[in-house]
Structures are given as structure tokens and as C-alpha cells.
């Protein structure tokens, strides 16, 4: 299993647009096999930091998710908004959970 956390800050004036862009790509993920991945997005209480947590059963579904056209468009718009070097990617080793992740 592949587990990833991505966090970044956007400018306050881009928060609402970023939320809409996230809704669009999450909706497009519904056409993919959701039994092979989980993707969640959170907004920190500072109001500008977004955290994406994703779990993939294998590299094949990860590649399929990350190459989704709506997701690529979201990334483009997010990056063009100006992230002031706040973008951080972490790969995590899964140890356990109270619920089945995948």
C-alpha cells in the first residue's frame, strides 16, 4: 500500500476557488475503482493550509488517479496561484488503523 500526505498553503483570495477545484477532481474520481484507493482533503483551521491524504493499493491505481485530467487541471491552477514554497509531500509507512483503509 502507498500512503501519501501532501500539504500546501494558498493565498486567502484563492481558498474558495481551490475548494471548488478540489470538488471537481473528487467528483471525477468517482469514475475510478474506489476500492483501490482513498483520497481525502482537509482545510486547516488557519483557513489557508490544505492537506490531501491518499492511500493506494498499488502503483497502478496511484498512476491512474494522479493522471486524471481533472486532477492535473487542479494541480495546474493550484500551482499557478502561488504556493510560496509551502508544498510538502510525505510518503508514509502504514502501521495500522482502527478501520480497514483498503
Long-range contacts (C-beta under 8 A, 24 or more apart in sequence): 1-55, 1-56, 1-57, 1-58, 1-94, 1-101, 1-102, 2-55, 2-56, 2-58, 2-59, 2-62, 2-91, 3-53, 3-54, 3-55, 3-56, 3-91, 3-92, 3-93, 3-94, 3-101, 4-52, 4-53, 4-54, 4-55, 4-56, 4-89, 4-90, 4-91, 4-92, 5-51, 5-52, 5-53, 5-89, 5-90, 5-92, 6-51, 6-52, 6-54, 6-87, 6-88, 6-89, 6-90, 7-49, 7-50, 7-51, 7-52, 7-86, 7-87, 7-88, 8-49, 8-50, 8-78, 8-83, 8-86, 8-87, 8-88, 9-46, 9-48, 9-49, 9-50, 9-83, 9-84, 9-86, 10-48, 10-50, 10-78, 10-81, 10-82, 10-83, 11-48, 11-81, 11-82, 12-47, 12-48, 14-81, 14-82, 15-43, 15-47, 15-48, 17-77, 17-81, 18-50, 18-77, 18-78, 18-81, 19-43, 21-73, 21-74, 21-77, 21-78, 22-50, 22-74, 24-70, 24-73, 24-74, 25-68, 25-70, 25-71, 25-73, 25-74, 27-70, 28-68, 28-69, 28-70, 28-71, 29-65, 29-68, 29-71, 32-61, 32-64, 32-65, 32-68, 33-61, 35-102, 36-61, 36-102, 37-61, 37-62, 37-65, 37-102, 38-101, 38-102, 39-65, 49-86, 55-94, 55-101, 55-102, 56-102, 57-102
